[in-house]
Amino acid sequence: MKWRRAFRAVHRDTGYVVAALTIAYAVSGIAVNHIEDWNPNYAFSERPVDVGPLPDESPAAMQDHVVRVLELDPRQVRGHFMENDNEFRVFLPDGQEIRLDRRDGRGSFKHLSSRALLYELNAMHLNTVKGLWTWIADLFALSLLALAITGILMMKGPRGILGRGKWFIAAGLAIPAVFVWYMIAGG
């Protein structure tokens, strides 16, 4: 039948167009699925810092000294804390911090940096980009729907939807159905 030939063409050509997006979404999906094990967007690293001896006046004065010497934006400082008589900490957003020995001003700066490529892929996957990307993501979802429908309908006979295909479709539907049932049942 001619419609099967058309479905094969649509399936093939749409598949070529969305292949790169599928790979990007797959990589990002795996990364964000394991967010409990690691941060897919950011990596923490530490570097040594030396700001010189901290002033003896007050913890606020110590914080001001650290901000000035390290050229930090004071609006980014979330607070400070005297860990003990000698260890001073300055807190920054997202778990970043500076730990210093107040006597000599030496210590470490724990900061984060975005993971190259993964940060951008995750932003697209989770649609934090918004705007035009929402339309692109919707078009991608519609393309996946077209791939699914044409893929289901293009085969005929014992390998088609009325043959063994119905069992594969049933298996594919059973997976989310079981998880929905599990979630509703309070699992």
Backbone as CSV, one residue per row, in Angstrom:
resi,resn,N_x,N_y,N_z,CA_x,CA_y,CA_z,C_x,C_y,C_z
1,MET,0.841,-1.183,0.000,0.000,0.000,0.000,0.882,1.240,0.000
2,LYS,0.416,2.304,-0.616,1.209,3.525,-0.735,1.384,4.241,0.600
3,TRP,0.424,4.117,1.515,0.562,4.819,2.789,1.697,4.228,3.618
4,ARG,1.975,2.943,3.452,3.100,2.349,4.171,4.425,2.925,3.659
5,ARG,4.522,3.134,2.366,5.724,3.742,1.801,5.893,5.163,2.338
6,ALA,4.792,5.902,2.424,4.840,7.266,2.963,5.244,7.247,4.435
7,PHE,4.705,6.285,5.195,5.069,6.175,6.600,6.556,5.871,6.760
8,ARG,7.082,4.999,5.913,8.512,4.693,5.989,9.344,5.947,5.718
9,ALA,8.934,6.740,4.728,9.667,7.966,4.402,9.594,8.973,5.558
10,VAL,8.400,9.143,6.118,8.241,10.067,7.247,9.057,9.572,8.442
11,HIS,8.963,8.283,8.708,9.682,7.701,9.839,11.193,7.865,9.660
12,ARG,11.685,7.544,8.489,13.122,7.645,8.209,13.597,9.089,8.307
13,ASP,12.937,10.001,7.614,13.412,11.384,7.563,13.242,12.107,8.900
14,THR,12.137,11.858,9.583,11.947,12.447,10.907,12.997,11.890,11.859
15,GLY,13.277,10.610,11.749,14.302,9.992,12.597,15.658,10.632,12.411
16,TYR,16.021,10.932,11.180,17.298,11.596,10.940,17.331,12.979,11.588
17,VAL,16.239,13.716,11.473,16.197,15.076,12.010,16.303,15.079,13.529
18,VAL,15.610,14.160,14.187,15.569,14.200,15.654,16.637,13.338,16.324
19,ALA,17.484,12.692,15.559,18.492,11.803,16.145,19.406,12.539,17.126
20,ALA,19.922,13.706,16.748,20.834,14.441,17.639,20.121,14.892,18.907
21,LEU,18.889,15.366,18.767,18.135,15.768,19.961,17.853,14.576,20.860
22,THR,17.591,13.421,20.262,17.338,12.218,21.050,18.577,11.852,21.868
23,ILE,19.739,11.934,21.252,20.990,11.648,21.961,21.191,12.657,23.091
24,ALA,20.960,13.950,22.821,21.129,14.980,23.849,20.171,14.743,25.019
25,TYR,18.910,14.448,24.727,17.940,14.192,25.787,18.285,12.911,26.547
26,ALA,18.793,11.909,25.860,19.151,10.652,26.527,20.315,10.860,27.495
27,VAL,21.356,11.546,27.049,22.512,11.801,27.912,22.080,12.614,29.132
28,SER,21.320,13.672,28.895,20.842,14.506,29.992,19.911,13.732,30.916
29,GLY,19.058,12.902,30.357,18.132,12.109,31.171,18.860,11.171,32.108
30,ILE,19.892,10.526,31.607,20.688,9.640,32.467,21.357,10.459,33.572
31,ALA,21.878,11.625,33.219,22.563,12.468,34.205,21.608,12.910,35.310
32,VAL,20.430,13.417,34.951,19.524,13.927,35.989,18.815,12.804,36.736
33,ASN,18.754,11.604,36.164,18.162,10.474,36.882,18.996,10.071,38.095
34,HIS,20.267,10.437,38.101,21.163,10.044,39.190,21.602,11.246,40.018
35,ILE,20.714,12.204,40.161,21.033,13.445,40.870,21.337,13.205,42.343
36,GLU,20.843,12.097,42.912,21.155,11.786,44.315,22.608,11.360,44.476
37,ASP,23.212,10.850,43.408,24.575,10.340,43.472,25.626,11.393,43.132
38,TRP,25.250,12.391,42.342,26.203,13.411,41.924,25.423,14.605,41.378
39,ASN,26.085,15.724,41.289,25.458,16.922,40.736,25.772,16.973,39.246
40,PRO,24.762,16.748,38.384,25.036,16.705,36.953,25.333,18.073,36.346
41,ASN,25.038,19.143,37.061,25.257,20.481,36.519,26.577,21.112,36.948
42,TYR,27.004,20.804,38.172,28.167,21.488,38.725,29.175,20.509,39.314
43,ALA,30.426,20.929,39.288,31.502,20.175,39.934,32.144,21.083,40.981
44,PHE,32.387,20.529,42.170,33.075,21.275,43.208,34.571,21.047,43.084
45,SER,35.324,22.089,43.351,36.776,21.955,43.402,37.291,22.916,44.473
46,GLU,38.483,22.653,44.948,39.090,23.506,45.963,40.400,24.053,45.450
47,ARG,40.651,25.277,45.819,41.940,25.880,45.487,42.467,26.577,46.732
48,PRO,43.773,26.585,46.897,44.327,27.261,48.072,44.202,28.780,47.930
49,VAL,43.993,29.438,49.046,43.954,30.896,49.061,44.784,31.401,50.234
50,ASP,45.263,32.615,50.077,46.028,33.267,51.141,45.615,34.730,51.149
51,VAL,44.926,35.148,52.201,44.453,36.528,52.301,45.239,37.318,53.346
52,GLY,46.280,36.710,53.883,47.053,37.362,54.941,46.312,37.252,56.267
53,PRO,46.980,37.589,57.351,46.337,37.476,58.667,45.026,38.262,58.713
54,LEU,44.031,37.662,59.345,42.726,38.315,59.455,42.740,39.317,60.607
55,PRO,42.000,40.405,60.477,41.959,41.388,61.572,41.367,40.781,62.841
56,ASP,41.818,41.270,63.980,41.356,40.749,65.269,40.073,41.416,65.750
57,GLU,39.543,42.323,64.992,38.407,43.126,65.455,37.147,42.292,65.701
58,SER,36.562,41.758,64.652,35.304,41.011,64.783,35.167,40.076,63.590
59,PRO,34.286,39.085,63.699,34.055,38.220,62.538,33.563,38.997,61.314
60,ALA,32.769,40.030,61.512,32.304,40.845,60.380,33.477,41.534,59.692
61,ALA,34.443,42.029,60.482,35.628,42.663,59.905,36.475,41.633,59.158
62,MET,36.557,40.416,59.714,37.284,39.341,59.020,36.630,39.050,57.674
63,GLN,35.301,38.975,57.669,34.576,38.715,56.421,34.844,39.824,55.413
64,ASP,34.791,41.069,55.853,35.047,42.190,54.945,36.450,42.110,54.357
65,HIS,37.418,41.717,55.181,38.799,41.563,54.713,38.878,40.489,53.616
66,VAL,38.249,39.334,53.857,38.263,38.227,52.884,37.611,38.670,51.579
67,VAL,36.472,39.338,51.674,35.751,39.794,50.478,36.617,40.761,49.681
68,ARG,37.272,41.691,50.370,38.098,42.686,49.685,39.312,42.035,49.014
69,VAL,40.028,41.202,49.748,41.268,40.615,49.207,40.964,39.662,48.046
70,LEU,39.915,38.858,48.166,39.585,37.898,47.096,38.701,38.501,46.005
71,GLU,38.382,39.789,46.163,37.578,40.519,45.179,36.253,39.818,44.905
72,LEU,35.562,39.469,45.987,34.255,38.824,45.885,33.158,39.883,45.853
73,ASP,32.034,39.528,45.295,30.861,40.395,45.331,30.245,40.266,46.722
74,PRO,30.213,41.347,47.504,29.675,41.246,48.872,28.230,40.748,48.914
75,ARG,27.485,40.966,47.846,26.087,40.504,47.806,26.000,38.982,47.729
76,GLN,27.093,38.325,47.353,27.112,36.868,47.252,27.391,36.182,48.591
77,VAL,27.859,36.939,49.562,28.210,36.359,50.859,26.932,36.032,51.619
78,ARG,26.833,34.784,52.063,25.645,34.305,52.775,25.837,34.272,54.296
79,GLY,27.062,34.541,54.742,27.321,34.547,56.173,28.732,34.107,56.480
80,HIS,29.043,34.066,57.769,30.365,33.645,58.217,30.207,32.917,59.546
81,PHE,31.285,32.221,59.931,31.207,31.419,61.149,32.616,31.158,61.666
82,MET,32.784,31.297,62.969,34.047,30.922,63.607,33.915,29.455,64.015
83,GLU,34.562,28.584,63.273,34.500,27.140,63.538,35.097,26.800,64.904
84,ASN,36.216,27.443,65.205,36.879,27.326,66.508,37.722,28.589,66.675
85,ASP,38.644,28.608,67.603,39.429,29.825,67.840,40.247,30.269,66.628
86,ASN,40.584,29.320,65.753,41.477,29.660,64.643,40.854,29.518,63.248
87,GLU,39.787,28.775,63.113,39.241,28.529,61.774,38.017,29.416,61.518
88,PHE,38.116,30.189,60.433,37.048,31.111,60.041,36.491,30.668,58.693
89,ARG,35.167,30.690,58.589,34.515,30.264,57.342,33.626,31.379,56.806
90,VAL,33.646,31.543,55.499,32.756,32.480,54.813,31.922,31.651,53.849
91,PHE,30.601,31.813,53.932,29.685,31.016,53.115,29.208,31.812,51.906
92,LEU,29.186,31.128,50.768,28.750,31.705,49.501,27.604,30.851,48.953
93,PRO,26.954,31.272,47.886,25.809,30.501,47.374,26.182,29.090,46.913
94,ASP,25.186,28.230,46.892,25.287,26.880,46.314,26.346,25.999,46.982
95,GLY,26.558,26.146,48.271,27.497,25.282,48.978,28.950,25.686,48.860
96,GLN,29.229,26.811,48.238,30.606,27.279,48.139,31.011,27.889,49.477
97,GLU,32.288,27.769,49.817,32.749,28.375,51.060,34.254,28.582,51.032
98,ILE,34.670,29.467,51.911,36.091,29.750,52.108,36.405,29.411,53.557
99,ARG,37.428,28.563,53.764,37.883,28.179,55.112,39.300,28.723,55.282
100,LEU,39.495,29.451,56.361,40.794,30.087,56.582,41.264,29.908,58.022
101,ASP,42.575,29.833,58.156,43.188,29.927,59.480,43.310,31.427,59.745
102,ARG,42.651,31.925,60.779,42.596,33.376,60.997,43.955,33.966,61.356
103,ARG,44.895,33.132,61.830,46.205,33.642,62.215,47.052,34.024,61.013
104,ASP,47.059,33.176,59.964,47.901,33.482,58.800,47.096,33.750,57.525
105,GLY,45.773,33.531,57.555,44.928,33.820,56.392,45.030,32.799,55.279
106,ARG,45.657,31.668,55.565,45.762,30.620,54.542,44.615,29.638,54.703
107,GLY,44.163,29.103,53.560,43.079,28.135,53.613,42.680,27.680,52.235
108,SER,41.416,27.382,52.092,40.938,26.875,50.809,39.620,27.528,50.426
109,PHE,39.409,27.598,49.126,38.183,28.149,48.563,37.513,27.015,47.800
110,LYS,36.415,26.534,48.358,35.633,25.486,47.682,34.614,26.189,46.791
111,HIS,34.786,26.028,45.495,33.874,26.703,44.572,33.334,25.701,43.567
112,LEU,32.319,26.111,42.872,31.742,25.209,41.891,31.846,25.814,40.515
113,SER,31.891,24.930,39.541,31.910,25.354,38.144,30.955,24.443,37.384
114,SER,30.360,25.004,36.358,29.399,24.202,35.601,30.133,23.132,34.797
115,ARG,29.486,21.979,34.694,30.056,20.882,33.909,29.836,21.192,32.431
116,ALA,30.919,21.230,31.701,30.852,21.569,30.285,29.881,20.638,29.558
117,LEU,29.041,21.179,28.777,28.053,20.513,27.943,26.890,19.918,28.736
118,LEU,27.166,19.222,29.841,26.065,18.641,30.623,25.159,19.723,31.191
119,TYR,25.736,20.825,31.660,24.936,21.914,32.209,23.942,22.415,31.154
120,GLU,24.421,22.638,29.958,23.575,23.152,28.884,22.529,22.114,28.464
121,LEU,22.943,20.842,28.343,21.987,19.789,27.978,20.893,19.645,29.026
122,ASN,21.265,19.713,30.298,20.268,19.599,31.369,19.313,20.789,31.349
123,ALA,19.835,21.975,31.074,18.973,23.168,31.005,17.945,23.010,29.887
124,MET,18.357,22.444,28.767,17.407,22.219,27.666,16.428,21.112,28.029
125,HIS,16.932,20.030,28.591,16.083,18.892,28.937,14.995,19.295,29.940
126,LEU,15.372,20.059,30.945,14.433,20.466,31.990,13.691,21.757,31.629
127,ASN,13.983,22.293,30.470,13.367,23.510,29.924,13.467,24.694,30.882
128,THR,14.635,24.876,31.464,14.853,26.087,32.246,15.161,27.261,31.318
129,VAL,15.399,26.960,30.042,15.705,27.985,29.047,14.446,28.775,28.680
130,LYS,13.313,28.094,28.573,12.002,28.669,28.232,12.035,29.340,26.848
131,GLY,11.075,30.206,26.579,11.026,30.962,25.327,10.955,30.061,24.105
132,LEU,11.794,30.364,23.127,11.819,29.622,21.865,12.093,28.138,22.100
133,TRP,12.906,27.827,23.124,13.226,26.425,23.361,11.980,25.603,23.675
134,THR,10.978,26.196,24.310,9.735,25.478,24.604,9.103,24.986,23.313
135,TRP,9.091,25.836,22.305,8.500,25.446,21.013,9.329,24.354,20.338
136,ILE,10.652,24.461,20.432,11.516,23.433,19.848,11.290,22.098,20.562
137,ALA,11.202,22.130,21.890,10.971,20.904,22.659,9.608,20.303,22.333
138,ASP,8.596,21.148,22.162,7.266,20.651,21.771,7.299,20.013,20.385
139,LEU,8.009,20.643,19.464,8.146,20.078,18.120,8.886,18.744,18.180
140,PHE,9.891,18.655,19.025,10.616,17.399,19.212,9.674,16.320,19.750
141,ALA,8.861,16.665,20.746,7.909,15.700,21.313,6.908,15.234,20.243
142,LEU,6.443,16.156,19.425,5.521,15.773,18.339,6.224,14.882,17.323
143,SER,7.496,15.150,17.071,8.270,14.306,16.149,8.414,12.897,16.704
144,LEU,8.641,12.779,18.015,8.724,11.455,18.634,7.379,10.736,18.532
145,LEU,6.296,11.484,18.681,4.962,10.902,18.521,4.771,10.395,17.090
146,ALA,5.206,11.184,16.108,5.117,10.758,14.705,5.959,9.509,14.469
147,LEU,7.150,9.459,15.064,7.994,8.271,14.924,7.307,7.043,15.516
148,ALA,6.695,7.207,16.672,6.014,6.083,17.317,4.855,5.585,16.456
149,ILE,4.032,6.499,15.983,2.856,6.097,15.199,3.263,5.470,13.870
150,THR,4.167,6.109,13.146,4.582,5.534,11.867,5.316,4.219,12.061
151,GLY,6.096,4.125,13.151,6.802,2.870,13.429,5.836,1.734,13.717
152,ILE,4.772,2.025,14.440,3.771,1.001,14.769,3.020,0.540,13.529
153,LEU,2.717,1.474,12.641,1.832,1.165,11.518,2.538,0.768,10.227
154,MET,3.826,0.898,10.130,4.461,0.647,8.834,4.696,-0.834,8.529
155,MET,4.764,-1.674,9.534,4.958,-3.110,9.286,3.607,-3.794,9.130
156,LYS,3.572,-4.833,8.303,2.331,-5.581,8.137,2.615,-7.063,8.356
157,GLY,1.560,-7.819,8.446,1.701,-9.266,8.576,2.066,-9.679,9.988
158,PRO,2.741,-10.822,10.128,3.036,-11.366,11.453,3.996,-10.492,12.277
159,ARG,4.761,-9.612,11.619,5.667,-8.722,12.357,5.034,-7.364,12.639
160,GLY,3.829,-7.142,12.136,3.151,-5.861,12.309,2.371,-5.780,13.605
161,ILE,1.553,-4.721,13.674,0.790,-4.438,14.888,-0.224,-5.536,15.212
162,LEU,-0.732,-6.203,14.183,-1.710,-7.264,14.428,-1.043,-8.609,14.713
163,GLY,0.259,-8.678,14.477,1.013,-9.895,14.785,1.735,-9.733,16.108
164,ARG,3.051,-9.981,16.089,3.810,-9.895,17.344,3.954,-8.466,17.854
165,GLY,3.719,-7.487,17.002,3.821,-6.085,17.410,2.910,-5.739,18.568
166,LYS,1.728,-6.345,18.604,0.785,-6.025,19.691,1.354,-6.419,21.048
167,TRP,2.167,-7.475,21.092,2.744,-7.915,22.361,3.853,-6.957,22.832
168,PHE,4.615,-6.449,21.885,5.643,-5.466,22.236,5.013,-4.156,22.698
169,ILE,3.942,-3.749,22.035,3.233,-2.541,22.455,2.652,-2.742,23.850
170,ALA,2.066,-3.912,24.098,1.507,-4.206,25.428,2.604,-4.166,26.489
171,ALA,3.776,-4.710,26.178,4.889,-4.680,27.134,5.329,-3.244,27.392
172,GLY,5.386,-2.457,26.331,5.770,-1.049,26.484,4.771,-0.265,27.316
173,LEU,3.490,-0.555,27.153,2.449,0.114,27.950,2.430,-0.388,29.389
174,ALA,2.795,-1.646,29.593,2.754,-2.227,30.941,3.772,-1.581,31.869
175,ILE,4.916,-1.201,31.350,5.966,-0.632,32.205,5.488,0.638,32.908
176,PRO,5.016,1.670,32.173,4.537,2.858,32.909,3.269,2.574,33.702
177,ALA,2.411,1.653,33.204,1.181,1.331,33.934,1.491,0.741,35.307
178,VAL,2.458,-0.141,35.376,2.845,-0.739,36.653,3.384,0.332,37.600
179,PHE,4.210,1.261,37.086,4.762,2.310,37.946,3.680,3.291,38.407
180,VAL,2.724,3.601,37.532,1.612,4.484,37.941,0.810,3.794,39.033
181,TRP,0.506,2.524,38.850,-0.231,1.767,39.860,0.558,1.760,41.175
182,TYR,1.860,1.540,41.095,2.715,1.507,42.278,2.670,2.850,43.018
183,MET,2.744,3.946,42.256,2.721,5.270,42.880,1.356,5.555,43.507
184,ILE,0.277,5.166,42.831,-1.066,5.392,43.384,-1.275,4.558,44.625
185,ALA,-0.731,3.339,44.619,-0.908,2.443,45.764,-0.081,2.894,46.972
186,GLY,0.710,3.930,46.806,1.466,4.460,47.938,2.852,3.902,48.089
187,GLY,3.379,3.311,47.029,4.705,2.707,47.076,5.758,3.674,47.175
